[in-house]
Amino acid sequence: MAFGYGVSVLEAQDDWHYHGNSPFCMNDFKDRKAPMLVIDITGEERYYSLAANKEDVYGIFMGDRFEDTLWEELGGVVMTR
């Protein structure tokens, strides 16, 4: 996947509110309590925890199917499959 510079793609480790150490454990991701990636097409959000709580931000959870994600609507381009 490739995203333009105007899109924020964040992981839990990208949250400096926690000094780079995520408060989530692997089971939170396995149990789909927390998304693996957060995609903000506005590019406004820089912190994972703040973006994950917004309604207009898309979360990709562990176990989501690649084919079911509308990448183009999220500002992404599929480079290869």
C-alpha positions in Angstrom: 0.0 0.0 0.0 1.1 3.5 -0.7 -0.5 6.6 0.8 -0.1 10.2 -0.2 1.5 12.7 2.1 -1.8 14.1 3.2 -3.0 10.8 4.8 -2.0 9.9 8.4 -1.4 6.1 8.8 -0.7 5.4 12.5 0.3 2.4 14.6 -0.1 2.2 18.4 3.6 2.9 18.7 3.0 6.3 17.1 1.5 7.7 20.2 3.8 10.0 22.0 1.2 10.5 24.8 2.7 7.3 26.1 6.3 8.2 25.3 6.4 5.7 22.5 5.3 2.7 24.6 1.7 1.7 23.8 -0.7 0.9 26.6 -2.1 -1.9 24.5 -1.0 -5.5 24.7 -1.1 -8.2 21.9 -4.4 -9.6 23.2 -6.0 -6.2 22.7 -5.2 -6.5 19.0 -6.0 -10.2 18.8 -9.4 -9.6 20.4 -10.1 -6.7 18.1 -10.3 -4.2 20.9 -7.7 -1.9 19.3 -7.0 -1.4 15.6 -3.6 -2.4 14.2 -3.6 0.6 11.9 -5.5 3.9 12.0 -6.0 5.8 8.8 -7.0 9.4 8.9 -7.6 10.7 5.3 -7.6 14.3 6.5 -4.0 13.9 7.7 -4.9 16.1 10.7 -4.3 13.5 13.5 -0.8 12.6 14.6 -1.5 10.5 17.7 -2.9 7.0 17.5 -5.0 7.1 20.6 -6.7 10.4 19.6 -7.3 9.2 16.0 -8.6 5.8 17.1 -11.4 7.5 19.0 -12.7 9.6 16.1 -15.7 8.4 14.2 -14.4 9.6 10.8 -11.1 7.7 11.1 -10.8 4.2 9.7 -9.3 1.4 11.8 -7.8 -1.8 10.4 -8.1 -4.7 12.9 -6.2 -7.9 13.1 -8.0 -10.5 11.0 -9.5 -7.9 8.5 -9.3 -9.1 4.9 -7.2 -7.1 2.6 -9.7 -7.5 -0.2 -12.6 -6.1 1.9 -10.8 -2.8 2.7 -11.7 0.1 0.4 -8.1 1.3 0.0 -8.8 3.8 -2.7 -11.5 5.6 -0.6 -8.9 5.8 2.2 -6.4 7.6 -0.1 -4.3 4.5 -0.7 -3.0 2.8 -3.8 -2.5 -0.9 -4.1 1.0 -1.4 -5.4 0.9 -5.2 -5.7 -1.3 -8.1 -4.6 
